Amino acid sequence: METRQVVIALCIVISFSVPAKAADPWSKQDIALEAAWIGLNFVDWAQTRWMAKNDWYFDGQRHKELNPLFFEKRPNTFKVDTYFAVGTLLHVGVTHILPSKYRPYWQGVTIMTTGYCVGKNAHIGAGLNFSF
């Protein structure tokens, strides 16, 4: 499946979820946890862009993407940007649709997972690339 097809499919899914009336109002905790995840995700995005811009070669060796949701081991910056942009929208959408009692669990797991990825990227020497 091409990146464009994935983006179109995800947009369709999101468009059907927006009018859902099941969403509970967001608490201050929900907002704070989502902001924490978005911040970590943005750092992960910048690290992954940096790796893609350096052709996945840094610190004297060649690296590869370990996320199984990427369809290749060394995606280019367009694919990295598409993945993170769509992933951010999906995360906010899932958080919104979840009943309020389950949101902290979802957000906690994704904060820990993304935090682990950011730490691992930093450990192997990945820099940051915020220029788009």
URJO-V115862 format. One record per backbone hydrogen bond with DSSP energy under -1.0 kcal/mol. CO is the residue of the C=O (numbers start at 1). NH is the residue of the N-H. If there is no record, write none. Layout:
co->CO nh->NH
co->CO nh->NH
This chain:
co->2 nh->6
co->3 nh->7
co->4 nh->8
co->5 nh->9
co->6 nh->10
co->7 nh->11
co->8 nh->12
co->9 nh->13
co->10 nh->14
co->11 nh->15
co->12 nh->16
co->13 nh->17
co->14 nh->18
co->17 nh->20
co->27 nh->31
co->28 nh->32
co->29 nh->33
co->30 nh->34
co->31 nh->35
co->32 nh->36
co->33 nh->37
co->34 nh->38
co->35 nh->39
co->36 nh->40
co->37 nh->41
co->38 nh->42
co->39 nh->43
co->40 nh->44
co->41 nh->45
co->42 nh->46
co->43 nh->47
co->44 nh->48
co->45 nh->49
co->46 nh->50
co->47 nh->51
co->48 nh->52
co->49 nh->53
co->50 nh->54
co->51 nh->56
co->52 nh->55
co->54 nh->57
co->56 nh->63
co->58 nh->61
co->61 nh->58
co->67 nh->70
co->73 nh->65
co->76 nh->80
co->77 nh->81
co->78 nh->82
co->79 nh->83
co->80 nh->84
co->81 nh->85
co->82 nh->86
co->83 nh->87
co->84 nh->88
co->85 nh->89
co->86 nh->90
co->87 nh->91
co->88 nh->92
co->89 nh->93
co->90 nh->94
co->91 nh->95
co->92 nh->96
co->93 nh->97
co->94 nh->98
co->99 nh->102
co->99 nh->103
co->102 nh->106
co->103 nh->107
co->104 nh->108
co->105 nh->109
co->106 nh->110
co->107 nh->111
co->108 nh->112
co->109 nh->113
co->110 nh->114
co->111 nh->115
co->112 nh->116
co->113 nh->117
co->114 nh->118
co->115 nh->119
co->116 nh->120
co->117 nh->121
co->118 nh->122
co->119 nh->123
co->120 nh->124
co->121 nh->126
co->122 nh->125
